[in-house]
C-alpha cells in the first residue's frame, strides 16, 4: 500500500515571494528567474555581448513582458487602430529581423516569447553591428541606437533627428552600468545551499523513523511558482 505525504518546508528560505520583480535590479531579476542568468551568460560566451547590455535592452524594449507589443494607434482619439510595427516579445524584434535571425543562426524554432531566444537574438544583432558598424560591444549607447534605427539607419545617422531617442539611449546606457555594478553584489546561491541542508536533515529524519522494510521511502523535491508565491516542498512516497 502506498501513502503520499506532502511536507511543506515553512522554514526561512524555503518560501520566497513570487512578486513582480524589480526590473531595475539584476539581482532580483535573476533570483526570481534563475534560468535567465544561465541564458544571458551563454549569450555572452557565444557572442561576446555583456549581460548588462542584454538586460538593459530588454528592460527598455519590453520591460521583461514576454508578449509585449507596441500600443495601437488611436483612430479619432479612442478607436484602437493598427500597431506602428510588428515588434513583439522580450526583445521587440520585428517580424523580418526575427526571420533573418532564425535563418542566420539556424535556430528555426526560435520564439520571441522565449527569454533564451530573445537573449541570443540580441547577442546576434549586437555582434552584427560590431562587425558592420565597428561599434565596440561594450558601447551600450551606440549599440542601442543601431538596434532601434537598424544598421542602415545608424549609418545614415537618422537618430540625430530624434532627440528623444538620444535620451532613451542614454537611459539604457545608465541602466546597463547599474546592472554591472549590482551583479558584483548579488548572492545567488545562499537559498539553494540552505535548501540542500534542510533536505538532508529531512531525509535522515524520515529514514530513521520509517524502518519497516515493507516500505520504501523516496523523496521528491519540488519548487514551483504559484500566483502569490514560490513554494518549495518535499513529497515523500511510501
N, CA, C and O of each residue as an XYZ file, in Angstrom:
952
protein
N       0.850     -1.191      0.000
C       0.000      0.000      0.000
C       0.888      1.245      0.000
O       1.886      1.296      0.720
N       0.528      2.246     -0.805
C       1.340      3.454     -0.889
C       0.612      4.647     -0.274
O      -0.593      4.831     -0.445
N       1.363      5.417      0.420
C       0.822      6.622      1.024
C       1.589      7.825      0.483
O       2.776      7.730      0.170
N       0.919      8.913      0.381
C       1.577     10.121     -0.100
C       1.541     11.169      0.998
O       0.476     11.582      1.456
N       2.722     11.587      1.407
C       2.821     12.583      2.462
C       3.451     13.837      1.886
O       4.583     13.785      1.405
N       2.760     14.951      1.921
C       3.312     16.213      1.450
C       3.749     17.032      2.650
O       2.940     17.402      3.501
N       5.021     17.301      2.698
C       5.602     18.025      3.815
C       6.039     19.393      3.335
O       6.977     19.498      2.545
N       5.389     20.428      3.789
C       5.737     21.773      3.355
C       6.865     22.316      4.222
O       6.789     22.296      5.451
N       7.904     22.797      3.567
C       9.039     23.368      4.274
C       8.749     24.842      4.517
O       8.889     25.670      3.617
N       8.350     25.156      5.723
C       7.930     26.510      6.022
C       9.021     27.322      6.712
O       8.780     28.463      7.107
N      10.194     26.763      6.859
C      11.272     27.482      7.498
C      11.775     28.587      6.596
O      11.517     28.584      5.392
N      12.491     29.530      7.177
C      13.040     30.660      6.418
C      13.912     30.162      5.281
O      14.751     29.277      5.447
N      13.684     30.759      4.123
C      14.476     30.379      2.960
C      13.782     29.366      2.084
O      14.203     29.148      0.948
N      12.720     28.733      2.581
C      12.031     27.709      1.791
C      10.921     28.309      0.957
O      10.567     27.774     -0.094
N      10.379     29.402      1.414
C       9.321     30.041      0.655
C       9.777     31.442      0.297
O      10.157     32.215      1.176
N       9.744     31.769     -0.951
C      10.111     33.102     -1.388
C       8.938     33.709     -2.126
O       8.189     33.008     -2.807
N       8.783     34.979     -1.993
C       7.659     35.659     -2.622
C       7.841     35.696     -4.131
O       8.875     36.143     -4.628
N       6.839     35.226     -4.856
C       6.881     35.264     -6.315
C       6.254     36.582     -6.760
O       5.213     36.602     -7.417
N       6.918     37.693     -6.384
C       6.370     39.007     -6.638
C       6.729     39.455     -8.050
O       7.461     38.771     -8.766
N       6.217     40.581     -8.427
C       6.635     41.195     -9.671
C       8.016     41.772     -9.397
O       8.150     42.753     -8.666
N       9.040     41.164     -9.984
C      10.408     41.513     -9.613
C      10.782     42.928    -10.046
O      10.168     43.508    -10.942
N      11.784     43.455     -9.399
C      12.282     44.789     -9.675
C      13.111     44.766    -10.956
O      14.228     44.248    -10.961
N      12.583     45.311    -12.020
C      13.253     45.248    -13.319
C      14.520     46.098    -13.374
O      15.306     45.983    -14.315
N      14.717     46.946    -12.377
C      15.916     47.791    -12.350
C      17.033     47.166    -11.539
O      18.111     47.748    -11.413
N      16.785     45.974    -10.981
C      17.782     45.332    -10.130
C      18.106     43.939    -10.668
O      17.253     43.051    -10.665
N      19.343     43.754    -11.130
C      19.721     42.493    -11.770
C      19.712     41.326    -10.789
O      19.459     40.186    -11.177
N      19.989     41.612     -9.513
C      19.965     40.541     -8.510
C      18.546     39.997     -8.366
O      18.338     38.785     -8.321
N      17.586     40.895     -8.294
C      16.191     40.487     -8.149
C      15.702     39.776     -9.404
O      14.954     38.802     -9.318
N      16.119     40.257    -10.561
C      15.715     39.637    -11.827
C      16.171     38.180    -11.874
O      15.380     37.289    -12.182
N      17.439     37.943    -11.570
C      17.995     36.597    -11.683
C      17.595     35.687    -10.529
O      17.511     34.472    -10.710
N      17.347     36.239     -9.357
C      16.885     35.405     -8.245
C      15.466     34.919     -8.496
O      15.107     33.801     -8.125
N      14.659     35.771     -9.130
C      13.285     35.393     -9.447
C      13.222     34.485    -10.670
O      12.341     33.633    -10.779
N      14.163     34.679    -11.585
C      14.202     33.907    -12.833
C      15.604     33.334    -13.033
O      16.335     33.802    -13.906
N      15.994     32.334    -12.244
C      17.380     31.834    -12.265
C      17.862     31.331    -13.623
O      19.051     31.435    -13.927
N      16.965     30.788    -14.445
C      17.386     30.292    -15.755
C      17.827     31.429    -16.669
O      18.655     31.238    -17.559
N      17.273     32.595    -16.442
C      17.646     33.736    -17.271
C      19.130     34.057    -17.127
O      19.782     34.447    -18.096
N      19.643     33.898    -15.952
C      21.065     34.168    -15.717
C      21.915     33.242    -16.584
O      22.880     33.678    -17.212
N      21.552     31.974    -16.613
C      22.285     30.998    -17.414
C      22.189     31.343    -18.896
O      23.187     31.273    -19.614
N      21.001     31.712    -19.358
C      20.807     32.042    -20.767
C      21.629     33.277    -21.163
O      22.280     33.286    -22.207
N      21.592     34.308    -20.325
C      22.312     35.542    -20.626
C      23.822     35.304    -20.637
O      24.542     35.880    -21.452
N      24.289     34.458    -19.732
C      25.724     34.155    -19.689
C      26.156     33.347    -20.917
O      27.264     33.519    -21.424
N      25.269     32.464    -21.387
C      25.582     31.702    -22.598
C      25.646     32.622    -23.814
O      26.479     32.433    -24.701
N      24.766     33.609    -23.849
C      24.804     34.584    -24.938
C      26.108     35.374    -24.897
O      26.719     35.638    -25.932
N      26.521     35.744    -23.702
C      27.781     36.470    -23.559
C      28.954     35.626    -24.067
O      29.840     36.121    -24.763
N      28.936     34.341    -23.701
C      30.012     33.442    -24.122
C      30.002     33.241    -25.640
O      31.056     33.181    -26.274
N      28.814     33.140    -26.207
C      28.679     32.867    -27.638
C      28.984     34.082    -28.505
O      29.683     33.974    -29.513
N      28.453     35.249    -28.108
C      28.534     36.435    -28.957
C      29.457     37.524    -28.409
O      29.761     38.491    -29.107
N      29.900     37.366    -27.166
C      30.758     38.389    -26.571
C      30.011     39.647    -26.168
O      30.602     40.721    -26.064
N      28.712     39.513    -25.941
C      27.874     40.664    -25.596
C      27.583     40.660    -24.092
O      27.054     39.676    -23.574
N      27.919     41.738    -23.387
C      27.747     41.778    -21.933
C      26.317     41.493    -21.480
O      25.354     41.880    -22.142
N      26.196     40.815    -20.351
C      24.889     40.518    -19.770
C      24.144     41.815    -19.472
O      22.936     41.908    -19.691
N      24.859     42.803    -18.979
C      24.228     44.077    -18.618
C      23.617     44.758    -19.839
O      22.563     45.385    -19.730
N      24.262     44.644    -20.995
C      23.701     45.220    -22.220
C      22.426     44.487    -22.610
O      21.421     45.116    -22.942
N      22.464     43.176    -22.570
C      21.285     42.385    -22.939
C      20.074     42.791    -22.110
O      18.999     43.060    -22.647
N      20.262     42.830    -20.799
C      19.138     43.118    -19.908
C      18.667     44.560    -20.018
O      17.474     44.837    -19.897
N      19.597     45.477    -20.247
C      19.190     46.879    -20.380
C      18.351     47.069    -21.645
O      17.417     47.872    -21.656
N      18.680     46.333    -22.709
C      17.868     46.383    -23.929
C      16.468     45.826    -23.662
O      15.466     46.438    -24.034
N      16.412     44.673    -23.021
C      15.115     44.030    -22.766
C      14.257     44.885    -21.844
O      13.050     45.007    -22.053
N      14.870     45.474    -20.833
C      14.112     46.345    -19.923
C      13.497     47.506    -20.682
O      12.323     47.825    -20.491
N      14.283     48.139    -21.542
C      13.780     49.283    -22.292
C      12.732     48.874    -23.319
O      11.720     49.554    -23.488
N      12.977     47.768    -23.998
C      12.100     47.368    -25.102
C      10.768     46.785    -24.632
O       9.719     47.109    -25.189
N      10.801     45.937    -23.623
C       9.571     45.227    -23.237
C       9.289     45.232    -21.746
O       8.249     44.743    -21.306
N      10.216     45.786    -20.961
C      10.094     45.740    -19.504
C       9.894     44.302    -19.019
O       9.188     44.051    -18.042
N      10.541     43.356    -19.733
C      10.530     41.929    -19.395
C       9.149     41.293    -19.529
O       8.863     40.276    -18.896
N       8.298     41.892    -20.353
C       6.990     41.305    -20.647
C       7.124     40.438    -21.897
O       7.443     40.948    -22.971
N       6.885     39.145    -21.766
C       7.150     38.207    -22.856
C       6.257     38.400    -24.079
O       6.644     38.036    -25.190
N       5.076     38.963    -23.889
C       4.156     39.157    -25.016
C       3.983     40.635    -25.363
O       2.973     41.021    -25.950
N       4.951     41.447    -25.007
C       4.836     42.890    -25.237
C       4.726     43.220    -26.719
O       5.383     42.605    -27.559
N       3.902     44.181    -27.016
C       3.748     44.722    -28.379
C       3.638     46.243    -28.266
O       3.272     46.755    -27.209
N       3.948     46.965    -29.336
C       3.742     48.421    -29.325
C       2.250     48.716    -29.175
O       1.421     47.991    -29.727
N       1.901     49.760    -28.444
C       0.475     50.097    -28.300
C      -0.143     50.484    -29.639
O       0.519     51.054    -30.506
N      -1.412     50.163    -29.786
C      -2.116     50.511    -31.021
C      -2.322     52.020    -31.119
O      -2.486     52.709    -30.112
N      -2.310     52.507    -32.337
C      -2.632     53.904    -32.560
C      -4.142     54.093    -32.395
O      -4.919     53.169    -32.637
N      -4.546     55.281    -31.986
C      -5.961     55.576    -31.785
C      -6.535     56.299    -33.007
O      -5.963     57.267    -33.507
N      -7.659     55.808    -33.459
C      -8.383     56.456    -34.558
C      -9.474     57.319    -33.937
O     -10.256     56.837    -33.118
N      -9.529     58.575    -34.316
C     -10.491     59.538    -33.753
C     -10.302     59.711    -32.257
O     -11.194     60.159    -31.537
N      -9.097     59.336    -31.812
C      -8.765     59.565    -30.412
C      -9.177     58.471    -29.447
O      -8.784     58.506    -28.281
N      -9.971     57.483    -29.907
C     -10.421     56.445    -28.961
C     -10.586     55.058    -29.592
O     -10.648     54.070    -28.860
N     -10.657     54.954    -30.903
C     -10.831     53.648    -31.549
C      -9.459     53.001    -31.772
O      -8.599     53.596    -32.422
N      -9.243     51.785    -31.239
C      -7.952     51.118    -31.429
C      -7.674     50.859    -32.904
O      -8.498     50.270    -33.604
N      -6.517     51.299    -33.368
C      -6.148     51.104    -34.756
C      -5.018     50.104    -34.902
O      -4.870     49.197    -34.083
N      -4.231     50.269    -35.937
C      -3.116     49.359    -36.191
C      -1.941     49.657    -35.264
O      -1.795     50.767    -34.750
N      -1.117     48.648    -35.068
C       0.115     48.859    -34.301
C       1.147     49.493    -35.223
O       1.128     49.240    -36.428
N       2.050     50.314    -34.682
C       3.034     51.001    -35.525
C       4.082     50.079    -36.132
O       4.733     50.445    -37.110
N       4.256     48.883    -35.564
C       5.240     47.941    -36.120
C       4.894     46.528    -35.682
O       3.961     46.316    -34.906
N       5.657     45.561    -36.188
C       5.453     44.152    -35.843
C       6.310     43.714    -34.656
O       6.421     42.517    -34.392
N       6.913     44.656    -33.941
C       7.763     44.337    -32.785
C       6.988     43.486    -31.784
O       5.806     43.720    -31.533
N       7.674     42.493    -31.215
C       6.978     41.553    -30.328
C       7.972     40.876    -29.395
O       9.133     40.661    -29.741
N       7.489     40.549    -28.213
C       8.274     39.744    -27.287
C       9.294     40.519    -26.463
O       9.321     41.750    -26.468
N      10.127     39.769    -25.757
C      11.117     40.377    -24.865
C      11.997     41.397    -25.585
O      12.230     42.491    -25.072
N      12.481     41.042    -26.764
C      13.445     41.881    -27.475
C      12.799     42.883    -28.411
O      13.482     43.741    -28.969
N      11.475     42.784    -28.591
C      10.736     43.633    -29.537
C      11.311     43.540    -30.955
O      11.356     44.527    -31.689
N      11.739     42.355    -31.315
C      12.257     42.125    -32.667
C      11.118     42.217    -33.682
O      10.010     41.746    -33.429
N      11.400     42.820    -34.815
C      10.430     42.897    -35.905
C      10.327     41.554    -36.615
O      11.251     40.742    -36.557
N       9.203     41.321    -37.283
C       8.991     40.049    -37.983
C      10.145     39.726    -38.929
O      10.711     38.634    -38.881
N      10.485     40.677    -39.782
C      11.521     40.433    -40.786
C      12.888     40.186    -40.169
O      13.617     39.301    -40.617
N      13.245     40.954    -39.150
C      14.551     40.793    -38.500
C      14.619     39.460    -37.760
O      15.664     38.811    -37.716
N      13.493     39.067    -37.182
C      13.450     37.787    -36.473
C      13.631     36.624    -37.445
O      14.332     35.660    -37.138
N      13.012     36.712    -38.596
C      13.177     35.662    -39.602
C      14.624     35.606    -40.085
O      15.169     34.525    -40.307
N      15.233     36.757    -40.244
C      16.644     36.818    -40.651
C      17.526     36.153    -39.594
O      18.463     35.424    -39.921
N      17.213     36.414    -38.330
C      17.955     35.796    -37.228
C      17.825     34.279    -37.258
O      18.819     33.571    -37.103
N      16.616     33.775    -37.456
C      16.394     32.328    -37.448
C      17.170     31.642    -38.567
O      17.751     30.575    -38.367
N      17.175     32.251    -39.726
C      17.897     31.672    -40.867
C      19.404     31.741    -40.631
O      20.124     30.771    -40.867
N      19.865     32.887    -40.167
C      21.296     33.091    -39.956
C      21.872     32.146    -38.908
O      22.985     31.645    -39.067
N      21.111     31.899    -37.827
C      21.606     31.062    -36.720
C      21.116     29.613    -36.818
O      21.521     28.755    -36.035
N      20.236     29.358    -37.798
C      19.614     28.032    -37.948
C      18.796     27.638    -36.717
O      18.570     26.457    -36.451
N      18.366     28.642    -35.985
C      17.510     28.423    -34.816
C      16.061     28.602    -35.271
O      15.390     29.562    -34.891
N      15.594     27.664    -36.088
C      14.313     27.814    -36.772
C      13.104     27.746    -35.836
O      12.018     28.197    -36.201
N      13.276     27.197    -34.654
C      12.168     27.118    -33.704
C      12.184     28.264    -32.699
O      11.449     28.235    -31.712
N      13.003     29.255    -32.940
C      13.118     30.380    -32.006
C      11.770     31.078    -31.830
O      10.989     31.214    -32.772
N      11.526     31.512    -30.604
C      10.249     32.126    -30.241
C      10.546     33.446    -29.527
O      11.335     33.478    -28.582
N       9.925     34.518    -29.970
C      10.182     35.827    -29.360
C       9.682     35.913    -27.929
O      10.066     36.824    -27.196
N       8.829     34.978    -27.517
C       8.346     34.938    -26.135
C       9.292     34.155    -25.222
O       9.090     34.098    -24.009
N      10.305     33.566    -25.804
C      11.265     32.761    -25.051
C      12.472     33.632    -24.687
O      13.118     34.197    -25.569
N      12.772     33.737    -23.399
C      13.862     34.614    -22.971
C      15.203     34.165    -23.543
O      16.023     34.997    -23.930
N      15.428     32.869    -23.596
C      16.694     32.360    -24.132
C      16.888     32.804    -25.575
O      17.971     33.251    -25.952
N      15.839     32.680    -26.381
C      15.931     33.089    -27.782
C      16.080     34.603    -27.916
O      16.824     35.086    -28.769
N      15.369     35.349    -27.066
C      15.459     36.809    -27.113
C      16.866     37.269    -26.754
O      17.410     38.177    -27.383
N      17.444     36.644    -25.749
C      18.817     36.966    -25.340
C      19.787     36.668    -26.477
O      20.667     37.473    -26.782
N      19.621     35.513    -27.097
C      20.501     35.121    -28.198
C      20.329     36.065    -29.386
O      21.298     36.396    -30.069
N      19.107     36.489    -29.624
C      18.834     37.425    -30.716
C      19.596     38.726    -30.510
O      20.218     39.243    -31.438
N      19.544     39.252    -29.290
C      20.253     40.496    -29.001
C      21.757     40.312    -29.193
O      22.434     41.188    -29.730
N      22.272     39.164    -28.749
C      23.682     38.869    -28.950
C      24.043     38.838    -30.431
O      25.057     39.392    -30.854
N      23.194     38.183    -31.200
C      23.400     38.080    -32.657
C      23.360     39.455    -33.314
O      24.198     39.767    -34.159
N      22.393     40.269    -32.930
C      22.239     41.581    -33.549
C      23.405     42.497    -33.202
O      23.945     43.180    -34.072
N      23.789     42.511    -31.940
C      24.897     43.359    -31.499
C      26.200     42.912    -32.159
O      27.031     43.740    -32.531
N      26.369     41.608    -32.299
C      27.568     41.102    -32.969
C      27.595     41.577    -34.428
O      28.650     41.924    -34.959
N      26.432     41.586    -35.058
C      26.347     42.063    -36.436
C      26.682     43.547    -36.540
O      27.359     43.972    -37.476
N      26.206     44.331    -35.578
C      26.510     45.765    -35.576
C      27.996     46.003    -35.330
O      28.597     46.917    -35.896
N      28.568     45.175    -34.489
C      30.016     45.272    -34.213
C      30.822     45.025    -35.486
O      31.792     45.728    -35.769
N      30.408     44.026    -36.240
C      31.145     43.676    -37.460
C      30.955     44.709    -38.573
O      31.911     45.080    -39.254
N      29.721     45.169    -38.751
C      29.433     46.095    -39.845
C      29.756     47.545    -39.499
O      30.349     48.270    -40.298
N      29.357     47.956    -38.297
C      29.468     49.364    -37.927
C      30.683     49.674    -37.059
O      30.960     50.831    -36.745
N      31.405     48.615    -36.675
C      32.617     48.772    -35.859
C      32.330     49.429    -34.506
O      33.129     50.220    -34.005
N      31.181     49.087    -33.926
C      30.837     49.590    -32.593
C      31.325     48.584    -31.558
O      30.966     47.408    -31.619
N      32.131     49.032    -30.618
C      32.631     48.139    -29.583
C      31.456     47.517    -28.827
O      30.456     48.187    -28.572
N      31.575     46.257    -28.474
C      30.453     45.552    -27.840
C      30.121     46.055    -26.438
O      29.072     45.717    -25.888
N      30.990     46.842    -25.872
C      30.704     47.423    -24.558
C      30.040     48.803    -24.681
O      29.672     49.409    -23.675
N      29.892     49.289    -25.909
C      29.314     50.611    -26.160
C      27.789     50.498    -26.228
O      27.205     50.394    -27.306
N      27.170     50.521    -25.069
C      25.718     50.335    -24.979
C      24.970     51.442    -25.715
O      23.990     51.179    -26.413
N      25.424     52.652    -25.562
C      24.745     53.816    -26.151
C      24.589     53.680    -27.664
O      23.476     53.756    -28.184
N      25.684     53.482    -28.359
C      25.622     53.397    -29.818
C      24.981     52.109    -30.313
O      24.337     52.096    -31.362
N      25.156     51.022    -29.558
C      24.500     49.773    -29.963
C      22.986     49.906    -29.847
O      22.252     49.344    -30.660
N      22.512     50.645    -28.845
C      21.066     50.807    -28.741
C      20.527     51.643    -29.897
O      19.452     51.359    -30.426
N      21.273     52.674    -30.287
C      20.853     53.481    -31.437
C      20.768     52.614    -32.693
O      19.821     52.732    -33.470
N      21.765     51.740    -32.889
C      21.767     50.849    -34.053
C      20.638     49.821    -33.953
O      20.048     49.446    -34.966
N      20.339     49.368    -32.739
C      19.273     48.392    -32.515
C      17.916     49.017    -32.849
O      17.062     48.379    -33.466
N      17.733     50.251    -32.438
C      16.452     50.926    -32.652
C      16.259     51.374    -34.099
O      15.179     51.208    -34.666
N      17.298     51.937    -34.688
C      17.187     52.510    -36.027
C      17.495     51.512    -37.132
O      17.207     51.766    -38.302
N      18.084     50.371    -36.759
C      18.550     49.433    -37.777
C      19.944     49.848    -38.218
O      20.332     51.007    -38.077
N      20.682     48.905    -38.746
C      22.067     49.198    -39.135
C      22.134     50.270    -40.229
O      23.009     51.136    -40.208
N      21.197     50.201    -41.187
C      21.172     51.203    -42.250
C      20.849     52.587    -41.714
O      21.457     53.579    -42.116
N      19.886     52.645    -40.801
C      19.517     53.924    -40.192
C      20.661     54.515    -39.387
O      20.871     55.727    -39.373
N      21.397     53.635    -38.716
C      22.537     54.110    -37.935
C      23.602     54.700    -38.862
O      24.185     55.743    -38.564
N      23.848     54.031    -39.976
C      24.837     54.534    -40.927
C      24.435     55.901    -41.487
O      25.288     56.739    -41.779
N      23.132     56.110    -41.630
C      22.634     57.396    -42.143
C      22.491     58.434    -41.028
O      22.171     59.596    -41.277
N      22.737     57.985    -39.788
C      22.640     58.854    -38.607
C      21.235     59.434    -38.449
O      21.056     60.603    -38.109
N      20.255     58.585    -38.706
C      18.861     59.025    -38.581
C      18.502     59.405    -37.150
O      17.561     60.165    -36.918
N      19.254     58.874    -36.197
C      18.988     59.148    -34.782
C      19.204     60.614    -34.422
O      18.640     61.098    -33.441
N      20.013     61.326    -35.202
C      20.274     62.741    -34.899
C      19.033     63.604    -35.040
O      18.983     64.713    -34.510
N      18.028     63.102    -35.755
C      16.784     63.841    -35.926
C      15.769     63.494    -34.825
O      14.644     63.995    -34.822
N      16.188     62.631    -33.895
C      15.281     62.169    -32.836
C      15.933     62.406    -31.472
O      16.576     61.519    -30.911
N      15.751     63.621    -30.955
C      16.366     63.947    -29.669
C      15.856     63.044    -28.556
O      16.592     62.725    -27.622
N      14.602     62.635    -28.655
C      14.031     61.752    -27.642
C      14.741     60.405    -27.624
O      14.923     59.805    -26.565
N      15.139     59.934    -28.800
C      15.823     58.643    -28.888
C      17.220     58.727    -28.276
O      17.676     57.779    -27.637
N      17.896     59.853    -28.468
C      19.217     60.034    -27.874
C      19.125     59.989    -26.347
O      20.022     59.474    -25.679
N      18.045     60.527    -25.809
C      17.841     60.485    -24.355
C      17.548     59.062    -23.887
O      18.015     58.637    -22.830
N      16.772     58.336    -24.683
C      16.480     56.938    -24.342
C      17.757     56.109    -24.346
O      17.964     55.279    -23.461
N      18.609     56.330    -25.336
C      19.873     55.598    -25.421
C      20.750     55.871    -24.200
O      21.425     54.971    -23.700
N      20.738     57.109    -23.728
C      21.493     57.452    -22.507
C      20.906     56.719    -21.299
O      21.633     56.249    -20.424
N      19.590     56.637    -21.273
C      18.903     55.933    -20.185
C      19.278     54.457    -20.179
O      19.542     53.889    -19.120
N      19.304     53.829    -21.357
C      19.672     52.419    -21.482
C      21.124     52.217    -21.049
O      21.451     51.230    -20.389
N      21.977     53.146    -21.419
C      23.389     53.071    -21.032
C      23.544     53.144    -19.515
O      24.320     52.388    -18.930
N      22.808     54.051    -18.880
C      22.864     54.175    -17.410
C      22.374     52.898    -16.743
O      22.943     52.446    -15.750
N      21.305     52.318    -17.305
C      20.776     51.086    -16.718
C      21.784     49.956    -16.824
O      21.935     49.174    -15.885
N      22.469     49.857    -17.940
C      23.487     48.815    -18.112
C      24.607     48.977    -17.087
O      25.097     47.991    -16.538
N      25.008     50.216    -16.833
C      26.038     50.468    -15.825
C      25.554     50.059    -14.439
O      26.309     49.488    -13.653
N      24.298     50.355    -14.149
C      23.724     49.957    -12.855
C      23.726     48.434    -12.715
O      24.108     47.905    -11.671
N      23.303     47.737    -13.757
C      23.298     46.280    -13.724
C      24.707     45.734    -13.482
O      24.892     44.796    -12.707
N      25.693     46.326    -14.149
C      27.077     45.864    -14.000
C      27.559     46.029    -12.565
O      28.251     45.161    -12.033
N      27.195     47.135    -11.944
C      27.591     47.371    -10.560
C      26.844     46.460     -9.597
O      27.417     45.983     -8.617
N      25.566     46.218     -9.875
C      24.733     45.411     -8.981
C      25.154     43.947     -8.946
O      25.149     43.321     -7.886
N      25.518     43.404    -10.099
C      25.739     41.955    -10.181
C      26.924     41.504     -9.333
O      26.991     40.345     -8.926
N      27.859     42.414     -9.065
C      29.013     42.057     -8.239
C      28.618     41.870     -6.775
O      29.375     41.302     -5.988
N      27.426     42.353     -6.417
C      26.973     42.270     -5.028
C      25.872     41.233     -4.829
O      25.367     41.075     -3.718
N      25.497     40.527     -5.892
C      24.422     39.535     -5.795
C      24.899     38.278     -5.061
O      26.067     37.899     -5.136
N      23.969     37.651     -4.359
C      24.245     36.369     -3.704
C      23.200     35.388     -4.198
O      22.104     35.300     -3.644
N      23.548     34.648     -5.249
C      22.574     33.780     -5.907
C      22.463     32.394     -5.281
O      21.495     31.682     -5.550
N      23.426     31.991     -4.454
C      23.478     30.595     -4.021
C      23.077     30.355     -2.567
O      22.993     29.210     -2.123
N      22.830     31.429     -1.832
C      22.535     31.272     -0.412
C      21.324     30.386     -0.168
O      21.400     29.441      0.617
N      20.196     30.679     -0.836
C      18.972     29.918     -0.599
C      19.094     28.471     -1.046
O      18.573     27.575     -0.382
N      19.785     28.223     -2.178
C      19.884     26.869     -2.698
C      20.708     25.988     -1.754
O      20.391     24.812     -1.573
N      21.762     26.547     -1.154
C      22.569     25.787     -0.195
C      21.749     25.469      1.039
O      21.812     24.357      1.561
N      20.968     26.453      1.514
C      20.140     26.239      2.690
C      19.122     25.126      2.449
O      18.869     24.310      3.335
N      18.545     25.095      1.262
C      17.574     24.064      0.932
C      18.204     22.680      0.934
O      17.592     21.720      1.404
N      19.404     22.571      0.421
C      20.081     21.279      0.404
C      20.312     20.770      1.817
O      20.151     19.579      2.085
N      20.687     21.664      2.720
C      20.898     21.275      4.113
C      19.589     20.805      4.745
O      19.565     19.815      5.476
N      18.511     21.514      4.461
C      17.211     21.138      5.010
C      16.767     19.779      4.475
O      16.247     18.954      5.227
N      16.967     19.548      3.202
C      16.582     18.265      2.607
C      17.363     17.125      3.250
O      16.819     16.051      3.506
N      18.630     17.369      3.504
C      19.457     16.338      4.121
C      18.926     15.968      5.494
O      18.844     14.789      5.836
N      18.561     16.987      6.292
C      18.018     16.749      7.630
C      16.710     15.980      7.548
O      16.489     15.052      8.327
N      15.835     16.352      6.612
C      14.540     15.690      6.465
C      14.693     14.231      6.044
O      13.997     13.350      6.550
N      15.611     13.988      5.114
C      15.836     12.612      4.659
C      16.288     11.734      5.812
O      15.780     10.627      5.992
N      17.243     12.225      6.595
C      17.745     11.454      7.732
C      16.636     11.184      8.746
O      16.547     10.090      9.305
N      15.788     12.191      8.978
C      14.717     12.022      9.946
C      13.721     10.947      9.506
O      13.363     10.068     10.290
N      13.284     11.020      8.266
C      12.274     10.085      7.801
C      12.823      8.671      7.638
O      12.111      7.700      7.890
N      14.072      8.547      7.222
C      14.644      7.206      7.112
C      14.799      6.562      8.481
O      14.663      5.347      8.625
N      15.084      7.384      9.483
C      15.260      6.833     10.829
C      13.936      6.475     11.469
O      13.898      5.663     12.393
N      12.845      7.066     10.996
C      11.542      6.811     11.588
C      10.681      5.839     10.784
O       9.669      5.352     11.287
N      11.064      5.556      9.560
C      10.344      4.590      8.736
C      11.314      3.453      8.402
O      11.884      3.395      7.313
N      11.481      2.557      9.372
C      12.475      1.496      9.216
C      11.873      0.174      8.790
O      12.603     -0.777      8.514
N      10.556      0.100      8.733
C       9.905     -1.142      8.335
C      10.281     -1.469      6.893
O      10.019     -0.660      6.004
N      10.883     -2.625      6.633
C      11.310     -2.978      5.274
C      10.156     -3.090      4.283
O      10.361     -3.141      3.070
N       8.928     -3.128      4.830
C       7.771     -3.219      3.926
C       7.638     -1.946      3.092
O       7.079     -1.946      1.995
N       8.171     -0.866      3.655
C       8.009      0.412      2.993
C       9.327      0.872      2.378
O      10.399      0.678      2.951
N       9.231      1.458      1.250
C      10.388      2.051      0.597
C      10.139      3.549      0.495
O       9.220      4.001     -0.188
N      10.976      4.303      1.188
C      10.771      5.737      1.250
C      11.574      6.436      0.155
O      12.771      6.188      0.006
N      10.938      7.283     -0.588
C      11.641      8.087     -1.583
C      11.194      9.534     -1.462
O      10.070      9.814     -1.045
N      12.076     10.446     -1.827
C      11.776     11.868     -1.701
C      11.876     12.545     -3.054
O      12.802     12.313     -3.831
N      10.905     13.376     -3.303
C      10.938     14.207     -4.499
C      10.856     15.650     -4.039
O       9.903     16.033     -3.360
N      11.837     16.446     -4.398
C      11.802     17.863     -4.040
C      11.242     18.663     -5.207
O      11.691     18.528     -6.345
N      10.272     19.481     -4.912
C       9.607     20.260     -5.947
C       9.634     21.738     -5.565
O       9.387     22.092     -4.412
N       9.929     22.580     -6.517
C       9.857     24.027     -6.321
C       9.050     24.581     -7.470
O       9.408     24.397     -8.633
N       7.965     25.257     -7.152
C       7.120     25.766     -8.224
C       6.495     27.090     -7.838
O       6.243     27.341     -6.660
N       6.239     27.954     -8.838
C       5.606     29.243     -8.553
C       4.095     29.089     -8.480
O       3.510     28.280     -9.200
N       3.477     29.856     -7.622
C       2.023     29.960     -7.592
C       1.698     31.417     -7.887
O       2.599     32.218     -8.137
N       0.452     31.752     -7.860
C       0.071     33.128     -8.171
C       0.637     34.107     -7.158
O       0.990     35.233     -7.508
N       0.727     33.679     -5.891
C       1.155     34.589     -4.840
C       2.590     34.396     -4.395
O       3.220     35.350     -3.939
N       3.127     33.185     -4.513
C       4.468     32.949     -4.014
C       5.070     31.716     -4.650
O       4.373     30.899     -5.250
N       6.378     31.599     -4.506
C       7.082     30.429     -4.996
C       7.262     29.485     -3.814
O       7.830     29.882     -2.797
N       6.791     28.248     -3.925
C       6.809     27.309     -2.810
C       7.727     26.140     -3.101
O       7.697     25.550     -4.182
N       8.543     25.820     -2.110
C       9.365     24.624     -2.205
C       8.812     23.619     -1.205
O       8.549     23.981     -0.058
N       8.629     22.368     -1.609
C       8.143     21.361     -0.684
C       8.694     20.005     -1.064
O       9.182     19.778     -2.172
N       8.593     19.118     -0.095
C       9.097     17.769     -0.315
C       7.930     16.797     -0.334
O       7.002     16.918      0.466
N       7.974     15.845     -1.235
C       6.944     14.813     -1.327
C       7.614     13.481     -0.976
O       8.581     13.072     -1.619
N       7.087     12.817      0.048
C       7.627     11.537      0.463
C       6.655     10.438      0.070
O       5.490     10.466      0.467
N       7.121      9.480     -0.698
C       6.280      8.389     -1.167
C       6.645      7.110     -0.415
O       7.814      6.729     -0.360
N       5.644      6.453      0.161
C       5.873      5.203      0.879
C       5.288      4.035      0.078
O       5.374      2.886      0.510
